[in-house]
Amino acid sequence: MDQSNSMDVDPISTPRVSRSQETPRHYTPSSLYATTQSYSSDLFVPSIVNSSIASLETNLNDGIYFGNDIILKYAEVYENTRSQEDITAVPKTYEQMCDEYYKTFREESSGMFNSDPRGYQIWEAERNTWNLLKLLSQYRFTPIKNIDEARKPFQTDGQLLCELLAINKDFAEAWIVRQWLWKIAPEFITVETNPEYRAFTKNAILLNLKKGDSEEYKYLDPDGVHRTQQALDSLDQEHEKELARSIFEYLRRGQVDDAMDISDKNGHFWRTASMSGIILYNEKVDDDVISTIGNINRHIWRATCYHCANQENLYIYDRAIYGVLSGDYENIIPVCRTWEDHIWAYYHSLIECQQDEYFSKHVRHMGVNEDDDLPINIKTITPNKIFEMELVKQLKEELIDKRLSREDETAYFHFLRLATHLILYLRDLMLPTPDKESDHIIRLYTELLIEYRQNKLIALYASKLPRDTSIEIYALFLKDVMASYTERHKLFILAEQYGLNVIAIARKTFDLIFQEIESADKHGAVFDVRIISLKEPIKQTEIIQIRALEWLTFNKEQHREALKLGNTLCRRFLASGKMNVAGMIIMEMKNSKSPLSIIRYEKSEDGEIDTVYVEHQNYYNMIEYYNRYEIWWKTWKSKPKKSNSKDTDDWNKNIKEVTNSLDILFHKFLESYVYDYIKESNNMMTDEDENRIRESERVMDIYIPNAVLRHHTALYETREIIPENLEKSFNLANIVVEESSDLSMHFVRSKKLQALLMALRDSYLEILRKNPKDISNVLYDEQKFN
């Protein structure tokens, strides 16, 4: 039956001293997400997390609702309630949320044919978990009550139990956990009432007595069956087994009164008598008259129950009943069917044994004998051991190999969300958690948010991870964000607000994107590289790679680094022949409407030359020259076919202007080229420096010979329009072999020297043809080149 959200109990309620106990409310069958590692502060988290895995792995496959609105609500609750003074605000709000989802999905499920209840049971289970966290947090941060040091000369068991609950927080928390396990236990079908004691067996005996058999009546007493080894009638046997099971189920739920009532209604008054020993010896005040109630010799009664529990000829549920009464978990475990049942068995034994141990130290009434201790080894029963025995034994193989498996995505999602917020809540309480495992879970949840594009939430959860991990995870997220520059800036600001290292994240994001660019070496040797025209369109992947620089523009401290990394991008693309991509980078930096235009070079106060800026200018001059050459080539090819026309005059004027400007840019390009400036410095060479030099050499091997040959073409072809260009075309040899630059090595490595010699030969022959008298000067220059 459906219940309200309020399943709260007084964290430490006064122990009952009579049979009149409140019947705990029931909930429909649920999987336990978390039980009670919280019992011990140094082990508060692992069992919560592990038990969550246990329940999901063993009980859930599909049908669980998971949506972005739930992700958002959980984040909002965590953000809005964690700063409140009420430490239970977070679990209290999550409990209410889960209860709302539980009721909603249960109502929807009720109207569906053959619906799967797991869709709402998981919300019920999570609600119960947050309820437990709320109760434990409420108690844990409540000051311990001061107990009057003046102890009474005689105290009842009930008074001692109240004292133990007040002074021992570990015991009190275990008590809260047991109460909680009582309340979340599922409903069960109780035995059908049969008030006549062993009716079928009695009728059979009466029939036999009429036949003269006088011995069979002996096993009608409670112990008769075991004493005489004679069986009851099969119908009575089945009824007593069901009765024993029902009694155990009531005890499993802490409902001792109901267990006694069902025994009375079925004529098993001896069972009621045997269970009544569980009532603690205590004082009772009635009309100002003080009387005593309960079992004054509880230790003797427990010993008797313990021996009954270990009678191998008893039915397994009868042994379990006496196991509950004596606190002997070994005889309870065989009838436990669920993971929650197992946890309850250990906690119940832990509580029963610890409270009687405390009684034995302080009680001095009749019958106490310190030698009467039961052989129940409670020293090994700790919260850590409880979960080790259960979790490791039953789930180790499945969970270690398949831990956080995504084979069942819905269970995976639900678990991650719950486990993450449990860990965050416990950390906010400054309670120790296993760092490695906890961080791993938070990271997985953050990755889940990235997958579901919950962009506004990722910074919140990434900020809960260690510094290096948070940088890595947020950079991995930003790497794939294709949003506008404005939206990217918002994500950057959000990370900054949550205390993330945005400078390191921006650089890491760039590095991740840069790693995806193919190495230039994969494009072959320099003489095989085809230079792609600046006019050719660039690919979408290359646009993404260019936009990687945007992440470095949001913080002014990184603008020089952005310029440096812009050089790195240009080198990589130029070294692969992708001049069109490098040209886009340079032009975007110069375009005032582009986000990259914010990357400005600022001169240092001491006036020292910045090699980063020098390299940037090299690439800018190079791109400017090649762009002008493409304009020149287009102009040259547009020469009118008819001469002596106005079009020809206009063309001549245009080609002169373009050629002259091309010549200026050519010399500007070569003059701005500074080779080996890092090698000439006194700084220690780094791997980055060596890689820069290697790529720079490759770039110059490709583009300097190509530029010289292109320029020779422009000069040689315009010799008739601009006569001095013929001599300029031949004088290119002087530029190549000039000692200050020594560009000849680039021709050698690119295997373009032969092409240059053939071009110079054409200029040489043309000069001879036009002016044979200049042969001496030409020969001098030729010897110099050779």
Secondary structure as UniProt FT lines:
FT   TURN            11..12
FT   HELIX           37..39
FT   HELIX           41..43
FT   TURN            44..45
FT   HELIX           46..59
FT   HELIX           68..81
FT   TURN            82..83
FT   TURN            87..88
FT   HELIX           89..110
FT   TURN            113..114
FT   HELIX           118..140
FT   HELIX           157..167
FT   HELIX           169..184
FT   TURN            197..198
FT   HELIX           199..210
FT   TURN            211..212
FT   HELIX           216..220
FT   TURN            222..223
FT   HELIX           224..228
FT   HELIX           234..252
FT   TURN            253..254
FT   HELIX           256..265
FT   TURN            266..267
FT   HELIX           269..275
FT   HELIX           276..278
FT   STRAND          282..286
FT   TURN            287..288
FT   STRAND          289..293
FT   TURN            296..297
FT   HELIX           298..309
FT   TURN            312..313
FT   HELIX           316..326
FT   HELIX           329..331
FT   HELIX           333..335
FT   HELIX           339..362
FT   TURN            366..367
FT   HELIX           370..372
FT   HELIX           378..380
FT   HELIX           383..387
FT   HELIX           388..392
FT   HELIX           393..402
FT   TURN            403..404
FT   HELIX           409..428
FT   TURN            429..430
FT   HELIX           435..451
FT   TURN            452..453
FT   HELIX           455..462
FT   TURN            463..464
FT   HELIX           467..479
FT   HELIX           485..497
FT   TURN            498..499
FT   HELIX           502..514
FT   TURN            515..516
FT   HELIX           520..523
FT   HELIX           526..528
FT   TURN            534..535
FT   HELIX           540..547
FT   HELIX           548..552
FT   HELIX           556..558
FT   HELIX           559..574
FT   TURN            575..577
FT   HELIX           579..590
FT   TURN            592..593
FT   HELIX           595..598
FT   TURN            605..606
FT   HELIX           611..637
FT   HELIX           646..672
FT   TURN            677..680
FT   HELIX           687..717
FT   TURN            718..721
FT   HELIX           724..737
FT   TURN            739..741
FT   HELIX           744..749
FT   TURN            750..751
FT   HELIX           753..770
FT   HELIX           772..774
FT   HELIX           775..785
//
